[in-house]
Structure formats: structure tokens, C-alpha cells
Amino acid sequence: MLEMGPANAFAVLSPAFKGAEQDFATNLHANRGCTFLADDRCQLHGTGLQPLECRCTHHDRPGMGERCHADLEKQWNSPAGRALVLQWSNQTEFWQRHPLPR
């Protein structure tokens, strides 16, 4: 799902809440949990595909959430991060479903 950074200055691709796949991150689906969580276990754990944010803030580095989020913000708020969001948006037709206001 697409999560907007502070002041909507940049976007972050993050693991989706169930029901928010290929959509904006909102509180509407937050209580449903992560789309990759089944039977209280991450389906991506140990596959090498586990999202970096999950590894840093929830599993491998407990208590390091704020620092990890700051590091991730720097990565997403960059030309490479913006390019990845644009690629994902084009592949999922995100902006066709959510046109920007003119």
C-alpha cells in the first residue's frame, strides 16, 4: 500500500493492511492487520522477501523503531525511492484509480 510521508512530501511503499492492498494507507483497514500475517505468523518470514521496515522495527531490532523509520524515510525521500513508487504506481494502475486533483 502507499503511505504518505510527512507533509505528503514523498511516498513509501509498505506492507498492506488486509483490504488495503494496492491502495492508500488509511486507518480504515488498520485493525485488520498485515496482509502477510496468517495464523499469527508472517508468511514472508525467512523467505528473504520480508519488508525492511518489518525486520527493523518489529523483529531484528526491537526498540529501534524511531531510528529505523528515520533511516527508511531518507531512502524513500530520494530519487531512487520516488522512482520505485512511480514504477509500482504504473504497474498497479494506482493513479488511474486515484487521480490527483487538478
C-alpha positions in Angstrom: 0.0 0.0 0.0 1.1 3.6 -0.5 1.8 5.5 2.7 2.4 9.2 2.5 5.4 10.8 4.3 5.3 13.9 6.5 3.5 16.8 4.9 2.9 14.5 1.9 6.4 15.3 0.7 7.1 11.8 -0.5 5.5 8.3 -0.5 6.5 5.0 1.0 5.5 1.5 -0.2 4.7 -0.5 2.9 3.2 -3.9 3.7 -0.6 -3.5 3.3 -3.3 -3.8 5.8 -5.7 -6.6 4.8 -8.1 -4.9 2.4 -5.8 -2.0 1.5 -3.6 -3.9 -1.0 -2.7 -1.5 -3.9 -4.3 1.4 -2.1 -3.6 4.3 0.2 -2.7 3.5 3.8 -5.6 4.7 6.0 -6.9 3.9 9.4 -10.0 2.3 7.7 -8.2 -1.1 7.4 -5.6 -0.8 10.2 -7.5 -3.0 12.6 -7.3 -5.9 10.1 -3.6 -6.4 10.4 -0.9 -7.1 7.8 -1.9 -8.8 4.6 1.1 -11.2 5.1 0.0 -12.3 8.6 -1.7 -15.7 8.8 -2.3 -17.6 12.0 -0.2 -15.0 13.9 2.8 -15.7 11.7 4.4 -13.7 8.9 4.1 -15.6 5.6 7.3 -13.8 4.4 9.5 -14.6 7.4 12.6 -16.4 6.4 11.9 -16.1 2.6 14.3 -13.1 2.1 11.2 -11.1 1.0 10.3 -9.7 4.4 9.9 -5.9 4.2 12.8 -4.0 5.6 10.5 -2.0 7.9 9.2 -5.1 9.5 12.6 -6.6 10.1 14.0 -3.3 11.5 11.1 -2.1 13.7 9.4 -5.3 14.7 11.8 -8.3 14.7 15.5 -7.9 14.4 15.9 -4.6 16.3 13.2 -4.2 19.0 13.1 -0.7 20.4 14.8 0.8 17.4 11.6 1.8 15.6 12.2 5.6 15.6 15.7 5.3 14.2 14.7 2.7 11.7 11.8 4.9 10.5 14.2 7.9 10.1 16.6 5.8 8.1 13.8 4.5 5.9 12.5 8.0 5.4 15.8 9.0 3.9 15.7 6.1 1.5 12.2 6.7 0.3 12.6 10.5 0.1 15.2 10.2 -2.6 15.2 10.0 -6.4 15.5 6.2 -6.2 12.6 6.0 -3.8 10.4 8.2 -5.9 11.3 6.1 -9.0 10.2 2.9 -7.2 6.9 4.4 -6.1 6.3 5.6 -9.7 7.1 2.1 -11.1 4.7 0.5 -8.6 2.0 3.1 -9.3 2.3 2.3 -13.0 2.3 -1.4 -12.6 -0.8 -1.4 -10.3 -2.6 1.4 -12.2 -2.7 3.2 -8.9 -3.1 6.7 -10.3 -5.8 5.6 -12.7 -7.9 4.6 -9.6 -6.8 7.6 -7.6 -6.3 10.6 -9.9 -4.6 13.6 -8.5 -6.9 16.7 -8.0 -6.3 19.3 -10.7 
